[in-house]
Amino acid sequence: MAEPRAPRPPLAYSVVEAAEAIGISASKLEQIIARGDIAPRWIDGKRILTAVELLAYLDSLPFDKPE
């Protein structure tokens, strides 16, 4: 009997899904997108955020809390 496969993480998210995934509100994520810090992509008129784009953004954040 074959072992069940582990679920794969999504490759792309809606704004709401992406916000939930990184622990912020959708409105905060909209602000980040508007600043140009994260670039959305489009599929058939639907805006998506790739997992790669989200990880790159998270990796660019400072380690220390701003004063």
C-alpha positions as CSV (number, residue, x, y, z in Angstrom):
1,M,0.0,0.0,0.0
2,A,1.4,3.4,-1.0
3,E,2.0,6.0,1.7
4,P,-0.3,9.1,1.5
5,R,1.3,12.2,0.1
6,A,1.8,15.2,2.4
7,P,-0.3,18.1,1.3
8,R,1.7,20.7,-0.7
9,P,1.7,24.3,0.3
10,P,0.0,26.6,-2.2
11,L,2.0,28.2,-5.0
12,A,-0.2,31.3,-5.0
13,Y,-2.7,33.0,-2.8
14,S,-5.5,35.6,-3.0
15,V,-4.9,38.7,-1.0
16,V,-7.1,37.4,1.9
17,E,-5.3,34.0,1.9
18,A,-1.9,35.6,1.7
19,A,-2.7,37.9,4.6
20,E,-3.9,35.0,6.7
21,A,-0.8,33.0,5.8
22,I,1.6,35.7,7.0
23,G,-0.5,36.8,10.0
24,I,-1.6,40.3,9.0
25,S,-4.9,41.9,7.9
26,A,-5.9,42.0,4.3
27,S,-6.1,45.8,4.5
28,K,-2.5,45.9,5.7
29,L,-1.4,43.7,2.9
30,E,-3.2,46.0,0.4
31,Q,-1.1,48.9,1.8
32,I,2.1,46.8,1.3
33,I,1.0,46.1,-2.3
34,A,0.1,49.8,-2.9
35,R,3.7,50.7,-1.8
36,G,5.1,48.3,-4.3
37,D,6.7,46.1,-1.8
38,I,4.9,43.0,-3.1
39,A,3.9,42.7,-6.8
40,P,0.7,40.9,-7.6
41,R,0.3,38.8,-10.7
42,W,-2.9,38.2,-12.7
43,I,-4.6,35.0,-13.9
44,D,-7.8,35.5,-15.9
45,G,-8.5,38.8,-14.2
46,K,-7.9,37.4,-10.7
47,R,-5.1,39.0,-8.7
48,I,-2.8,36.5,-7.0
49,L,0.4,36.7,-4.8
50,T,2.9,34.0,-5.4
51,A,4.4,32.1,-2.5
52,V,7.9,33.1,-3.8
53,E,6.9,36.8,-3.8
54,L,5.6,36.5,-0.2
55,L,8.7,34.7,1.0
56,A,11.0,37.3,-0.7
57,Y,9.1,40.1,1.0
58,L,9.3,38.3,4.4
59,D,13.0,37.7,4.0
60,S,13.5,41.5,3.2
61,L,12.1,42.5,6.6
62,P,14.4,43.7,9.3
63,F,15.2,41.5,12.3
64,D,15.0,44.3,14.8
65,K,11.9,46.2,15.7
66,P,11.9,49.8,14.4
67,E,12.2,52.5,17.0
